[in-house]
Amino acid sequence: MIGKTDQHFRRSGEILPIGKIEKYIHQRLEESKGLFFTVIDPDDHKTAENAAKTAKNANEAGSDLILIGGSTLSSQEFLDGVVKHKRKT
């Protein structure tokens, strides 16, 4: 069973602290009716730089969270490259 208790989650008898991202999500949900998530599938981009540019554009458009990954990601190196290039921008 998963349940929220203040700043912790309970899962299968364990009490886990809420992390930085979960705190951000809860805070933003309290402030607004919803969140704008952007999902970037690196398989849809020819280069890591192109995927990072998409992430930058999403950030500039007001995305609250940017998720990078896909169900058929063929290269961990490509994903690492996207994150590396995004951090530079």
C-alpha positions as CSV (number, residue, x, y, z in Angstrom):
1,M,0.0,0.0,0.0
2,I,1.2,3.5,-0.9
3,G,0.1,6.4,1.2
4,K,1.2,10.0,1.9
5,T,1.9,11.1,5.5
6,D,3.2,14.6,5.8
7,Q,6.7,14.5,4.3
8,H,6.9,10.8,3.9
9,F,5.4,8.0,1.9
10,R,4.5,4.6,3.3
11,R,5.2,1.7,0.9
12,S,4.8,-1.9,2.0
13,G,5.4,-1.1,5.6
14,E,8.5,1.1,4.9
15,I,8.4,4.9,5.5
16,L,10.3,6.7,2.8
17,P,11.2,10.4,2.8
18,I,9.7,12.6,0.1
19,G,12.5,13.7,-2.2
20,K,13.2,17.1,-3.8
21,I,11.2,16.5,-6.9
22,E,8.2,15.1,-5.1
23,K,8.3,18.1,-2.8
24,Y,8.3,20.4,-5.8
25,I,5.4,18.5,-7.4
26,H,3.3,18.7,-4.2
27,Q,4.1,22.4,-3.8
28,R,3.2,23.3,-7.4
29,L,0.0,21.3,-7.2
30,E,-1.0,23.3,-4.1
31,E,-0.4,26.5,-5.9
32,S,-2.2,25.6,-9.2
33,K,-4.7,23.2,-10.7
34,G,-2.1,21.2,-12.6
35,L,1.4,20.8,-13.9
36,F,2.9,21.0,-17.4
37,F,5.1,18.0,-18.0
38,T,7.2,17.6,-21.1
39,V,8.3,14.2,-22.2
40,I,11.3,14.0,-24.5
41,D,11.9,10.7,-26.2
42,P,15.5,10.7,-27.5
43,D,14.4,8.1,-30.1
44,D,12.5,11.0,-31.8
45,H,15.7,13.1,-32.2
46,K,18.7,12.5,-34.4
47,T,21.2,14.0,-32.0
48,A,21.5,14.6,-28.2
49,E,22.0,18.3,-29.0
50,N,18.7,18.4,-30.8
51,A,16.9,16.7,-27.9
52,A,18.5,19.1,-25.5
53,K,17.3,22.0,-27.6
54,T,13.8,20.6,-27.4
55,A,14.2,20.5,-23.6
56,K,15.4,24.1,-23.6
57,N,12.4,25.2,-25.7
58,A,10.1,23.3,-23.3
59,N,11.7,25.1,-20.3
60,E,11.2,28.5,-22.0
61,A,7.6,27.6,-22.8
62,G,6.9,27.1,-19.0
63,S,7.2,23.4,-18.5
64,D,7.1,22.5,-14.8
65,L,9.0,19.2,-15.3
66,I,11.0,17.8,-18.2
67,L,11.2,14.0,-18.4
68,I,13.8,12.5,-20.7
69,G,13.6,8.9,-21.8
70,G,11.6,6.4,-23.8
71,S,10.3,2.9,-23.9
72,T,12.7,1.9,-26.7
73,L,15.8,3.9,-25.9
74,S,18.5,2.1,-27.7
75,S,21.5,4.0,-26.2
76,Q,22.2,5.0,-22.6
77,E,25.0,7.1,-24.0
78,F,22.5,9.1,-26.0
79,L,20.3,9.7,-23.0
80,D,23.4,10.8,-21.0
81,G,24.3,13.2,-23.9
82,V,20.9,14.8,-23.8
83,V,21.1,15.4,-20.1
84,K,24.7,16.7,-20.4
85,H,23.8,19.2,-23.2
86,K,20.6,20.3,-21.3
87,R,22.6,21.1,-18.2
88,K,24.8,23.4,-20.3
89,T,21.8,25.4,-21.6
